[in-house]
Every structure is written in C-alpha cells, then in structure tokens.
C-alpha cells in the first residue's frame, strides 16, 4: 500500500550520489528504494525516479469476510522480545510500526507522517502522524514514541533485540547483581552475575512537541529508520507495562483490528476495530475490507497445509515449502513469490567446545559445497551464498574472492586442531528448509570423513533455545541494509549473536559503516567485514532464498513480502 504524504529530505546530499549510482547501473531499483527512502525521500517520489508499474484492480473489492491463514501461532506477548517473523504477523493488524518496509524495498512512513535525517545522519527528526487514536480513545503521539524508545533501550531485558537496533541512543546506567540462568559446557547453570542496566542516553531523545521527537545518536547511524520497520519494533501503548505487558491478553492498538482470541500452538483471531475513532488509515486509504483474520496453526508438515486447502479450511498459507511448490500449483492454487535476503545459517558457537578453534570451524565450512546445499535444501530456488551473510542485492554488497570448497582437507584440519575424533552434532528444527539444509550439510561432512549426528527437534522446542546450541541452523529474515544484519547478529555484544563471534576490528569497521549513507562508500568496509566473518568459519551460509506463498483464487491483494510480513489492509475476498 503506497503512502503519498509529502516528505522532507529530498535535498539530502547523499541522494544525488545515490541517483548517479542507480542510473549508472551500480544500484538495482530495490537497492535504490531501500537507501533513498531511509534517508527521507518519499516513497512515491523515489518510485517516480526509479520507475515502476502501478497495478490497477480488475474488479471492485468486496468488503467483509475473514481471511484464514495457516501459520505458526507462537507466544507473542511483548513485541520487543520477538525473534521470529510469525510473531510480528500475529499482532501487526493491531500494533503498527513507525515505518513500514514495502514489498519493493521502499520504506514508507506509517505511524510517522515523515522524518528528516541530517546530512551526516547525526540527527533525525520524527514527525508523528496527527489524528491517530488508540482503540481505548487515547491520542497517539510523541509520548508513545518516547515510551517505546525507552523500553527498547533496556538491553538488560533478556531477549530484547531492539536495544541493538537503537544502540546509538543508549548508555549504560549502572550494574546490578542478578541471578541468571545460562549454558556452560553444555549444562544449564544458575549464578549471580553483574548485569549492566541500560537506558536512553541523556539528550539522545527530545520531545519537541506532542507530535515531534528529535533523535541525537551518539554516532551517525543510518540503520535507525530501517530498524523502526522490523517486526520487534511494533509500537505498544505508553502504559503497556502497567497493563501487564501482554498484547494478547489486553488488546489495545492503533491498527484496524484487535486480538479476539489467542491460543499458542492452535490459533489466533483478529476482529475489526469498532471504537468511535476507528483506524487512522480509513481517512488515507479507506476502511479495510476484511472483517477479521484467523491464524490456524497446522504444524510444520507442509502436507497439512495442502489438506487444509483441499478441505476448504484455509484461504492462504504463511509459506509454501520448496518441495511442495509444484504440488500446490497443481492443486489450482495461486502462487506468490519473492527473491529475498532470507537465508539459513548453519552456525557454530565459538564459546562451545570444540568450536573455539578456528581450524575446526573452517574444516567444516570448507567441506561443504554450497551449490549442493542450495539444490537439496532449497530445491534450487534461490542463489548461492558465500558464508558471509550479505546478499548480492543489498545496497552495500561487496564482491570478494571466493573460498572454494575443500572437502579433502577437512580431516587434516580437524586432526591439526586436535578434533580428529570428535563426533559433531548438527541441530535443526523440523521445518523443511532448515531440516533439509542440515541434512545436505551433514551428508557432505560425512563424505569428507567427518562423523556427524543429526538432531531434529520440534520447532516449538528448537525456538526456545535457538541461541544455545553449539552447532545448529537458524532461519534469518533479510533486512533492507546488510549493516543492520551485521549489527544484530555479529557485533560482539549483539543480542542475536548466536555464534559468539567477537572481533574488535569487525566492530570498528561496522561503526564506520553505520555512519555512511552512500552504499558505495560503505562497500570497501563491507568487503573487509565479509572477509573477516567468512574466514572466521562460524557460518555455513549456503544460499539466498526464493520464497513462496499460495492462496485460493478468492484472495486478492495478498503479496509474498520478502521478509514474510503480512500487510492485510488492502486484502479482500472475492465472492465465489
């Protein structure tokens, strides 16, 4: 859904450089949109510059009905603790983000009316959209934005990944002794440790007026605005904590629907908002068409989705597994697809023996041919990865010399590291893509003479401990900018750093890159970071995924968003 509100920022000095790069073929349309809109160029203007099609509806939309979607129903109490895209989808109809990333990569203002970034990215002015009301009648404004920023800044809250996204606005306040549970040498240990209590830095966030907030990060940070579009950045009411900090039990939102029911592992339902103020988008886009949305948890077996389609129990699915794409096509369902920066990372945690030894990690990484993993794990739907977690279609991607597979050298490397007799354990969930990816990796390791045991866990159990396994595979969604992924996953103290990777040089390069608006200026830094990360051996990151969704012919306006987001405001159900 487009947003044509005029935007400041069209005179940002970096935009001229971006436009030259785009016209010279150095940036794709998607790369240009992601970067230009992050700097404040309006999405409509950016699309006018970049070119693109506007598709008209062939028939008039129909109002009414409930869309039924097969998707995992996971715990979804507090957005800042979310770690998986389905959690965001469960609440996105009720809770909204300040900024939205659309399917073409453009960042559009949502709860914000616009934003303005200074030329050096050292100051950002956020302007809240006027006329937004919470479903309890409270006006939405600057105080809500600041309350959420303050919650996000609490890095000491376990699972709060938003602290990494706004790290440039935060500071350590003090230390407290707290009892924590953690993994040590494969065992669960409880101990009293000093925990750094963090919060917003003085002067980092200023309330200018009831609809304006000024941000002054401690260092230039081009990822702040893109980070506001991520699924843990769903905005909660300023009194969320006082009300129990559970959006599924105390439904209160700015969106067009509210949670009606919620049962983890079974289903969830959203119903149309009925309060006097209604959804703010009614004035800009018109009322939503759907009366409600029902999420049905059918488990991880793709065959169950197909049966549910055939029995008329669902209208769409969250994702179609690669091995079932043609089967769903043959059933007469409508396919939507996207080329994405989503991937599966088979990662090794350097804090868990024997993965503290670089030679062990490199031995396993180099024993694997990524082309084979793409074919077996993803059925060939996608493009090759290079073990450094930056996609070729992200703006700052740098091409670096390849490190070819070397399965013949695996056993010698392991022996040299004193790990020649180690039996490795590779863990995955039972979801098809990570399961098949790990099966393909394990088979190649065995062919190279490495002993490997596969462990496949029910997805709900895997998700609970996804950062704790010594050697396991995690699904990662793409981000508009590669530096966002690096800040979330590979900075030394990042909350989603599941590898334990810590490199001062990498961190310093990342800090520099976060202050550079021009992708071409970031690229030399990215080349070094990509090389450092790949050569550390912590990742077997074999491919970038093409993703698929299917739906019945009744469903109109539903896309396959490259990060799995469900934007349902313009979706409707045709009459049969």
C-alpha positions in Angstrom: 0.0 0.0 0.0 1.6 3.3 -1.0 1.7 6.4 1.1 1.8 9.7 -0.8 2.2 12.1 2.1 4.8 14.7 1.1 8.2 14.1 2.6 11.1 16.3 3.6 14.6 15.1 2.9 14.6 15.3 -0.9 17.6 17.6 -0.7 19.8 15.2 1.4 23.3 15.5 -0.2 23.7 11.7 -0.4 20.7 11.4 -2.7 22.4 12.9 -5.7 25.2 10.3 -5.3 22.6 7.5 -5.0 20.8 8.7 -8.1 24.1 8.7 -10.1 24.9 5.2 -8.9 21.4 4.0 -9.8 21.5 5.5 -13.3 24.9 4.0 -13.8 23.6 0.6 -13.1 25.6 0.3 -9.8 22.4 0.0 -7.7 19.3 -2.0 -8.5 15.8 -0.4 -8.2 15.3 -2.3 -4.9 18.6 -1.1 -3.5 17.9 2.5 -4.6 14.5 2.5 -3.0 15.7 1.0 0.3 18.5 3.5 0.7 16.8 6.6 -0.6 13.7 6.2 1.5 15.7 5.5 4.6 17.3 9.0 4.1 13.8 10.6 4.0 13.0 10.7 0.3 9.2 10.0 -0.1 8.4 6.5 -1.4 6.2 7.9 -4.2 9.0 10.3 -5.4 11.6 7.5 -5.1 9.4 5.3 -7.2 8.9 8.1 -9.8 12.7 8.4 -10.0 13.3 4.7 -10.2 10.4 3.8 -12.4 7.9 1.1 -11.8 4.4 -0.1 -12.5 1.2 0.8 -10.7 -1.2 -2.1 -10.9 -5.0 -1.4 -11.0 -7.6 -3.6 -9.6 -9.5 -5.5 -12.3 -12.7 -5.7 -10.2 -14.1 -3.7 -7.3 -13.0 -5.0 -3.9 -15.6 -6.7 -1.7 -16.0 -5.8 2.0 -16.5 -8.5 4.6 -15.4 -12.0 5.4 -12.5 -13.4 7.4 -9.2 -14.4 5.9 -7.9 -17.8 7.2 -4.1 -18.2 7.1 -2.1 -21.3 8.1 0.8 -20.1 10.2 2.6 -20.9 13.5 0.9 -19.4 16.5 3.8 -18.6 18.8 3.9 -16.7 22.1 3.5 -13.0 21.2 3.1 -11.0 24.4 5.8 -8.3 24.1 7.0 -7.2 20.6 10.5 -6.2 21.7 11.1 -9.8 22.6 10.0 -11.2 19.3 12.6 -13.4 17.5 10.6 -14.8 14.6 8.5 -13.2 11.8 5.2 -15.1 12.6 5.2 -13.3 15.9 5.1 -10.0 14.2 2.4 -11.2 11.8 0.1 -12.3 14.6 -0.1 -8.7 16.0 0.6 -6.5 13.0 -3.1 -6.0 12.4 -3.4 -4.4 15.9 0.0 -3.0 16.6 1.8 -1.0 14.0 5.4 0.3 13.3 6.6 3.8 12.9 7.9 2.9 9.5 6.9 0.1 7.1 9.1 -1.7 4.5 7.0 -2.4 1.5 7.5 -5.4 -0.8 9.6 -3.4 -3.3 12.1 -2.4 -0.6 10.7 1.2 -0.1 10.5 2.5 3.5 7.2 4.4 4.0 6.0 6.4 7.0 3.3 4.6 8.9 2.6 5.9 12.4 5.1 8.6 11.5 4.0 11.2 9.0 7.6 11.7 7.9 11.1 12.0 9.1 14.1 14.1 8.3 17.7 13.0 8.5 20.6 15.4 8.8 23.3 15.1 6.1 25.7 13.3 8.4 23.0 11.1 10.0 23.8 12.6 13.4 20.3 13.9 14.0 16.8 12.6 12.9 13.5 14.4 13.4 10.5 12.2 13.7 7.1 13.7 12.9 4.1 11.7 14.2 1.1 11.4 12.0 -1.7 13.5 13.5 -5.2 12.1 14.2 -4.1 8.6 15.3 -6.0 7.2 18.3 -5.5 4.0 20.3 -8.5 1.7 20.5 -9.2 2.9 24.0 -9.6 6.5 22.8 -6.2 7.8 23.8 -4.4 10.0 21.3 -1.2 8.6 19.8 1.7 11.0 20.0 5.3 11.8 20.9 4.9 10.4 24.4 4.1 6.9 23.0 7.2 7.1 20.7 9.5 8.1 23.6 8.0 5.4 25.9 8.7 2.7 23.3 12.3 4.0 22.7 12.8 3.8 26.5 11.6 0.2 26.6 13.7 -0.7 23.6 16.8 0.8 25.3 16.6 -1.8 28.1 19.3 -4.1 26.8 19.3 -5.9 30.2 15.9 -7.3 29.5 16.5 -10.9 28.2 15.5 -11.3 24.5 15.2 -7.5 23.8 16.8 -7.3 20.4 15.6 -3.7 19.9 18.4 -2.4 22.1 20.9 -3.4 19.3 18.8 -1.5 16.8 18.9 1.7 18.8 22.3 1.2 20.4 23.4 4.7 19.3 20.7 6.2 21.5 21.6 4.1 24.6 24.1 4.1 27.5 25.0 2.0 30.5 23.4 3.4 33.6 24.7 1.1 36.4 25.3 -2.5 37.3 23.1 -4.8 39.4 23.7 -8.3 40.7 21.1 -10.6 39.3 20.6 -14.3 39.3 20.6 -15.6 35.7 20.4 -19.0 34.0 22.8 -19.7 31.2 24.6 -22.5 29.4 28.1 -23.6 30.5 29.9 -26.6 28.9 26.5 -28.0 27.7 24.9 -27.7 31.1 22.3 -25.2 32.4 23.8 -23.1 35.2 22.3 -20.6 37.6 24.6 -17.9 39.0 24.6 -14.4 40.4 26.3 -12.1 37.9 26.7 -8.3 37.4 24.2 -7.1 34.8 24.6 -3.8 33.0 21.4 -1.8 33.3 21.0 0.3 30.2 18.6 3.1 29.1 18.4 6.1 26.8 21.4 8.4 27.0 20.8 11.9 28.2 19.9 14.2 25.3 19.5 11.3 22.8 15.8 11.7 22.6 14.0 15.0 22.8 10.3 15.7 22.9 9.9 18.8 20.7 6.1 18.9 20.9 3.2 16.5 21.2 3.8 15.2 17.6 7.6 15.7 17.2 10.6 13.8 18.5 14.3 14.6 17.8 16.9 11.8 18.0 20.6 12.6 18.5 22.5 9.3 18.3 26.0 9.1 19.9 27.4 8.3 16.5 25.9 8.6 13.0 23.6 5.7 12.4 21.9 5.0 9.0 20.0 2.0 10.4 17.8 3.7 12.9 14.9 4.3 10.4 15.1 0.9 8.7 15.2 -0.6 12.2 11.9 1.0 13.1 10.3 -1.2 10.4 11.4 -4.5 11.8 8.8 -6.8 13.5 10.1 -6.4 17.1 9.5 -2.6 16.6 5.7 -2.9 16.8 4.6 0.1 18.9 2.8 -0.5 22.2 0.8 1.9 24.3 2.7 4.1 26.7 1.0 2.2 29.7 1.8 -1.2 28.2 3.9 -2.4 31.2 1.5 -1.1 33.7 -1.3 -3.1 32.0 0.7 -6.4 32.3 3.0 -6.3 29.2 0.9 -8.9 27.2 -0.7 -7.7 24.0 -2.6 -10.9 23.6 -4.3 -10.6 26.9 -5.0 -6.9 27.0 -5.7 -6.0 23.3 -5.0 -2.3 22.7 -3.7 -1.0 19.4 -3.6 1.7 16.7 -4.3 -0.8 13.8 -7.6 -1.7 12.1 -8.1 -5.0 14.0 -7.8 -6.2 17.6 -7.0 -9.6 19.1 -10.2 -11.6 19.8 -8.6 -14.8 20.9 -5.1 -16.3 21.2 -4.0 -19.9 21.8 -0.3 -20.8 21.3 0.1 -23.8 19.0 -3.6 -23.7 18.0 -4.9 -20.5 16.6 -5.4 -16.7 17.0 -8.1 -14.4 15.7 -8.3 -10.7 15.0 -11.5 -8.8 14.6 -12.4 -5.4 13.1 -11.9 -2.4 15.5 -15.3 -0.9 16.5 -14.4 2.1 18.7 -15.6 5.6 17.9 -12.3 6.9 16.5 -11.5 3.8 14.3 -8.3 3.2 12.4 -6.4 6.3 11.2 -5.9 4.7 7.8 -9.6 4.9 7.0 -9.0 8.5 6.0 -6.0 7.9 3.8 -6.7 4.5 2.2 -10.3 3.8 3.0 -11.5 1.2 5.5 -10.0 -2.3 5.5 -12.1 -4.8 3.6 -11.7 -7.8 5.9 -13.9 -8.2 9.0 -11.2 -10.3 10.6 -8.2 -12.6 10.3 -7.9 -16.1 11.6 -4.5 -17.7 12.1 -4.5 -21.5 12.2 -1.5 -23.4 13.4 -1.4 -26.6 11.3 2.1 -27.6 12.4 5.3 -27.8 10.3 4.2 -30.6 7.9 3.5 -28.9 4.5 1.1 -31.7 3.7 -1.2 -30.4 6.4 -1.5 -27.1 4.6 -2.3 -28.8 1.4 -5.0 -30.9 3.1 -6.4 -27.7 4.7 -6.6 -26.0 1.3 -8.4 -29.1 -0.2 -10.8 -29.2 2.7 -11.6 -25.5 2.5 -10.3 -24.8 6.0 -7.8 -22.1 4.9 -7.5 -19.4 2.3 -3.7 -18.8 2.3 -0.6 -20.1 3.9 2.4 -18.3 5.5 4.9 -20.0 3.4 5.0 -22.9 0.9 7.9 -25.3 1.4 10.1 -25.6 -1.6 9.4 -29.4 -2.1 5.7 -28.6 -2.3 5.6 -25.6 -4.7 4.7 -27.7 -7.7 2.2 -29.7 -5.8 0.4 -26.6 -4.6 0.5 -25.2 -8.1 -1.1 -28.4 -9.4 -3.9 -28.1 -6.9 -5.0 -24.9 -8.7 -3.8 -22.5 -6.0 -2.4 -19.1 -6.8 1.3 -18.7 -6.3 3.0 -15.5 -5.0 6.8 -15.4 -4.7 9.7 -13.2 -3.9 13.5 -13.2 -4.3 14.8 -12.4 -0.8 17.7 -11.8 1.5 16.3 -14.6 3.7 18.7 -17.5 4.4 19.5 -20.4 6.7 22.7 -20.1 8.7 24.3 -23.3 9.9 26.4 -21.6 12.6 29.0 -22.7 15.1 29.2 -21.1 18.5 32.8 -20.2 19.4 32.1 -20.4 23.1 31.2 -24.1 22.9 33.9 -26.7 22.5 35.3 -27.6 20.1 34.2 -24.6 18.1 36.5 -22.2 19.9 39.2 -23.4 17.5 39.1 -21.6 14.1 40.6 -24.6 12.3 37.7 -26.8 13.4 35.1 -24.3 12.1 36.9 -23.7 8.8 37.3 -27.5 8.3 33.5 -28.0 8.5 32.7 -24.8 6.5 35.1 -25.7 3.6 34.0 -29.3 3.5 30.6 -28.2 2.2 29.7 -27.2 -1.4 27.1 -24.5 -1.1 25.7 -25.3 -4.6 24.7 -28.8 -3.4 23.1 -27.3 -0.3 21.1 -24.9 -2.4 19.8 -27.8 -4.6 19.0 -30.2 -1.8 18.0 -27.7 1.0 16.0 -25.2 -1.1 15.3 -27.2 -4.3 17.4 -24.8 -6.2 15.0 -21.9 -5.5 17.4 -19.0 -4.9 21.0 -18.0 -5.4 24.3 -19.1 -3.9 25.5 -17.6 -0.6 29.2 -17.1 0.2 29.3 -17.8 4.0 29.3 -14.1 5.0 25.6 -13.2 5.3 25.5 -10.3 2.8 23.2 -10.7 -0.2 24.1 -9.5 -3.7 21.0 -7.3 -3.9 21.7 -5.5 -0.6 23.0 -2.0 -1.4 26.4 -2.3 0.2 27.3 -5.8 -1.0 30.9 -6.2 -1.9 32.3 -8.9 -4.2 35.2 -10.7 -2.5 37.4 -13.5 -3.8 35.8 -16.9 -3.3 36.9 -19.5 -0.8 36.2 -22.8 -2.8 35.1 -26.0 -1.1 37.9 -28.2 0.2 36.4 -31.5 1.5 39.6 -33.3 1.0 41.3 -31.1 3.6 38.7 -31.5 6.3 40.1 -34.4 8.3 43.6 -33.0 8.2 42.4 -29.6 9.5 40.4 -31.3 12.3 43.4 -33.5 13.2 45.7 -30.5 13.4 43.2 -28.9 15.8 43.0 -32.0 18.0 39.5 -32.7 16.9 40.0 -35.6 14.6 38.0 -38.0 16.7 35.1 -35.6 17.5 31.6 -36.7 16.7 29.7 -33.5 15.8 26.0 -32.9 16.5 24.1 -30.7 14.0 20.8 -29.5 15.3 17.8 -28.2 13.4 14.1 -27.7 13.8 11.7 -29.9 11.9 10.7 -27.1 9.5 11.5 -28.3 5.9 14.1 -25.8 4.8 16.5 -25.8 7.8 15.9 -29.6 8.2 16.8 -30.4 4.6 19.7 -27.8 4.6 21.2 -29.5 7.6 20.7 -33.0 6.1 22.6 -31.8 3.0 25.4 -30.3 5.1 25.7 -33.5 7.3 25.8 -35.7 4.2 28.7 -33.8 2.7 30.6 -33.7 6.0 30.3 -37.5 6.3 31.5 -37.8 2.7 34.6 -35.8 3.8 35.3 -38.2 6.6 33.7 -36.2 9.4 31.4 -38.0 11.9 28.1 -36.1 12.3 24.9 -36.9 14.1 21.7 -35.1 13.1 19.3 -33.9 15.8 15.9 -32.7 14.6 13.7 -31.0 17.2 10.0 -30.0 17.1 10.0 -26.3 16.0 8.5 -25.0 19.2 11.3 -26.7 21.3 14.0 -25.5 18.9 12.8 -21.9 19.0 13.1 -21.8 22.8 16.8 -22.4 22.8 17.9 -21.3 19.3 20.9 -19.3 20.5 22.2 -22.0 22.9 23.1 -24.9 20.5 26.8 -25.5 19.7 26.1 -26.3 16.0 22.7 -25.6 14.6 20.8 -23.9 11.8 18.7 -20.8 12.1 16.4 -19.1 9.6 17.2 -15.5 9.2 15.0 -12.9 7.5 16.6 -10.2 5.3 16.9 -6.6 6.3 16.9 -3.6 3.9 20.6 -2.9 4.7 23.3 -5.5 5.3 24.8 -3.4 8.1 21.5 -4.0 10.0 22.1 -7.7 9.9 25.7 -7.3 11.0 24.7 -5.1 13.9 22.1 -7.5 15.1 24.0 -10.8 14.6 27.7 -10.3 14.6 28.6 -7.3 16.7 30.4 -8.6 19.8 27.6 -7.8 22.2 24.6 -8.1 19.9 21.6 -9.8 21.5 21.0 -12.1 18.4 24.7 -13.0 18.2 24.2 -16.8 18.2 27.8 -17.6 17.1 29.7 -15.9 19.9 31.7 -14.2 17.2 33.6 -11.2 18.6 36.2 -9.3 16.6 37.3 -5.7 17.6 38.3 -4.9 14.0 34.9 -6.0 12.7 33.1 -3.9 15.3 35.2 -0.9 14.4 34.5 -1.3 10.7 30.8 -1.7 11.4 30.7 1.5 13.5 32.3 3.4 10.5 29.9 1.8 8.0 26.8 2.8 10.1 27.7 6.4 9.6 28.0 6.3 5.8 24.8 6.9 3.8 26.3 6.2 0.4 26.4 2.4 -0.3 29.5 2.9 -2.5 31.3 4.4 0.5 30.4 1.5 2.7 31.4 -1.1 0.2 35.2 -1.2 0.9 34.4 -1.6 4.6 31.9 -4.3 3.8 34.5 -6.2 1.8 36.8 -6.4 4.8 33.9 -7.3 7.2 32.6 -10.0 4.8 36.1 -11.5 4.6 36.6 -11.4 8.4 33.3 -13.1 9.0 33.7 -15.7 6.3 37.3 -16.6 7.2 36.3 -16.9 10.9 34.5 -20.1 9.8 31.4 -19.5 12.1 28.9 -19.8 9.2 27.9 -22.3 6.5 25.5 -19.9 4.8 24.8 -21.6 1.5 22.0 -19.7 -0.2 19.6 -16.8 -0.5 16.1 -18.0 -0.6 13.3 -17.5 -3.1 10.1 -17.8 -1.0 6.6 -18.8 -1.9 3.1 -18.5 -0.7 -0.1 -20.0 -2.0 -3.7 -18.9 -1.8 -7.1 -19.7 -3.2 -8.4 -17.6 -6.2 -10.8 -15.8 -3.8 -7.9 -14.0 -2.1 -7.0 -10.7 -3.7 -4.2 -8.2 -2.9 -2.0 -10.6 -0.9 1.7 -10.5 -1.7 4.7 -12.5 -0.8 6.7 -10.0 1.1 10.4 -10.6 1.0 10.5 -10.7 4.9 7.3 -12.7 5.3 5.4 -9.6 6.6 1.6 -9.8 6.2 0.2 -6.4 5.1 -3.5 -7.1 5.0 -5.1 -3.6 4.9 -5.9 -3.9 1.2 -6.5 -7.6 1.0 -10.1 -8.8 0.3 -12.0 -11.9 -0.5 -13.9 -12.2 -3.8 -17.3 -13.8 -3.8 -17.4 -17.4 -5.0 
